[in-house]
Amino acid sequence: MAQPMLTKSFPSVNLSHKPTPLERLDNLSDDYQTNIWIKRDDCTGLAFGGNKSRQLEYYIGHAKSLGADTLLTTGAIQSNHVRMTVAAARKTNMDVEVQLEHRVDRDQVEYHESGNPFLVKLMGAKIHYYPVGEDEDGADQAMIDRAEVLKREGKKPYVIPMSSASTPYGALGYIEAAEEILAQLESINIAPVRFFVPSGSASTHAGLLLGLRASGYALPVDGICVRRDAQSQQQRVLTKVHSVEALLGFDVGIVSDDVICDDRFLAPGYGLLNAPATAAIKLLARREGIFLDPTYSGKTFAALIDCLQSSSYGMDDHIVFLHTGGSPSLFGYPELVSD
Ligand SMILES: *Cc1c(COP(=O)(O)O)cnc(C)c1O
């Protein structure tokens, strides 16, 4: 695989198995009489895999270039990002403290104890709790305050913030992924018509879109909203695109019409299942033996299924789904198998 071109001047560390496979879902492709491809970023290798390992390669590269010895970050109780940050810290021999936010109203003991929080405890991270749900800036600030305390103790902390105001080094990982995907599409000689990705903090969506457009590739990227309505999410993706452009020092000229955000699969909200996501999770498990997750990939695959049902793609068309991981959080949703 060629070295990443656009991001090569940025420091990074190696955390992921790359390239991840790009596979055809043969059974589902048969069922829907078209070609459905899955980019297996759930198989990045680090601590059950997922999109955060590509993002963390650049965050930790930046942290190490500043001499940091301790990582701090924040997320929901079942955050994959928190789990993978702890794993990345362990692999790169850094200390790590995480903050778990009360973002999702779920009382089940499994949600609070199983899956990601279990793994975070297994890896021995110091855990702080943040009692508020939707308060991104407040959650970041609490970590920044904690970093100040650590500095006074002689540590060199590095905060990985989540708000869209911060520099999204993580998006560089998805610019690199776009180059990887384009090389794979070229080698199997297909030109997809649609590309489905979850759109959360938007580092993945923004990075991919930018990476594709920077290579002159016009493929529509369907960003599926998992936390905010389509209008706010579109603004957020554009903000991230512009800050990554500033980081790279060039302007790809992405306009708002090119930022597709679909929030029809978001309700009842972040981290909460709905009927289409539940059906998508069961479908992929039962037809392909692949695990999605309730918060991100399940809702994104639900959007893809909806698209197949409402459009007339055929055997000459190719649709790609980016599987961003998240399967450990399945263990926090026992109701998936209770009926
Ligand atoms: C974080 C996450 C996403 C969303 O990625 P962003 O870059 O935050 O938009 C999607 N899927 C999974 C499994 C995640 O953990």
The ligand as a Gaussian input file, in Angstrom:
#p B3LYP/6-31G(d) Opt

LIG

0 1
 C      -16.933000       7.535000      17.110000
 C      -17.609000       6.569000      16.240000
 C      -18.213000       6.990000      15.040000
 C      -18.304000       8.425000      14.623000
 O      -17.075000       8.916000      14.172000
 P      -16.806000      10.477000      14.219000
 O      -15.477000      10.630000      13.628000
 O      -16.869000      10.864000      15.678000
 O      -17.900000      11.142000      13.475000
 C      -18.790000       6.036000      14.233000
 N      -18.790000       4.737000      14.583000
 C      -18.242000       4.297000      15.720000
 C      -18.318000       2.842000      16.041000
 C      -17.627000       5.194000      16.598000
 O      -17.077000       4.746000      17.726000

